[in-house]
Amino acid sequence: MSARIRHRFTGRFALVGLSIGVVTGLGGQLSLGQFAVAGIGAAASFRVTSATGNYTLGLAAAGLAAARLAGRLYGDRVTGMLPPVMRAIEWRSGDIVVIDQTLLPHRLVRRTLRTTEEVAEAISTLRVRGAPLLGIVGAMGVAQAALRPRASRSATVLARAEQAGALLAATRPTAVNLSWAIERTLAVARAEATSLGPAALARRLLQEALAIHAEDERACEVMAAHALEFFSAGATVLTHCNTGFLVTGGRGTALGAIGYAHEQGLAVRVFACETRPLLQGARLTAWELGRLGIEHALIVDGAAAGLIARGEVSLVMTGADRIAANGDVANKVGTYAHALAARAAGIPFVIVAPTTTVDLKTRSGSGIEVEERAASEVLSFGGAAIAPKGTAARNPAFDVTPADLVTAIVTEQGVARAPYRRSLAAQVRRAVRA
Ligand code: MRU
């Protein structure tokens, strides 16, 4: 059939694109950028003139496809372009693609990390942060160093992996997931360096990193289901820092559990503590809660104890960066104060964290290294100085909540309760066997 194809623009199909864009965009499937490209694609139409008649073909579908493709290819450069299912981290042909968390909530930008130095910089500056995500990015960083540039000897692959592992593990000391995931990946490299050729060895490390990612995604789902028993209809949950999809391979730890309870029809309300000095609660948790459609109010950290004492909170739920063998929990600074307030008011204080955050080698909280960050983070707010020049500041990024204040620790292996030395060890044993 001979056909003459003429391009022309018409408003007719813009309506189709607009509707598709609105529906998928509101459902969180498309970003604003993708929505715009879809609209433009839909606005263009072809008129096909053939022997059998004239047909006008809308390009809405092509517009959508182009938008998705553009999001994949240029997402790190184009603000607001993300694949339909939001992921905090992705492996793309040797590159590690992450959401730059320092720019949220104002700009949603993906960054491509191509070298170990770029990965280390992203971790140190908290572009990527949160215990489980640090583990995933650490393992991917080791695999990346092993894969690029291509090595001719397995010994070289192993040496590069070890070097990258040492550099990345030193970036943040408290979140045990980082060193755990790096060690797990390096253990594979050491075990298989003599039996595999260089290319196969590097690929094997990548496989391990991707397995760590996938396991964390699954763990999030299971933890959320286990945590459901702590929610009652109409619960008001107080949470600290940011523990959602941004910091895991899946839906999140504490915030993942809150989101799941909401999905199950429990009308959960949330107090999100702003989390000074870097405002992970204000910038990131409020943003995630908004996307999830969960009723929430942001509070300054200092307001938490008063609200708990007045009976306005039924549950305190947070994540963790490292859990010692006896159940002492290191988490974002400010968490300990919430646990004390919860105990005084007689409400539960619950931790949600995967077993990869449990560190049986550290006997108690006193053995956990607490990261001290730059004083400048405390002395300024939004880039502006807030204290007289020359003021000294301390900036411990975490604190340790003693086990006796912790009602329960929810992991993917179930709900651990005191005595934690026994219950946590049993959970870790089960996780290793799984
Ligand atoms: O310094 P950050 O922002 O990396 O600290 C993160 C936290 O303290 C989180 O609460 C913790 O990692 C649990 S995340 C699932």
Boltz pocket constraint, residues with backbone or C-beta under 6 A from the ligand:
constraints:
  - pocket:
      binder: B
      contacts: [[A, 126], [A, 128], [A, 129], [A, 130], [A, 131], [A, 132], [A, 175], [A, 240], [A, 241], [A, 242], [A, 243], [A, 244], [A, 247], [A, 248], [A, 252], [A, 253], [A, 254], [A, 280], [A, 318], [A, 319], [A, 320], [A, 321], [A, 331], [A, 332], [A, 333], [A, 352], [A, 397]]
      max_distance: 6.0
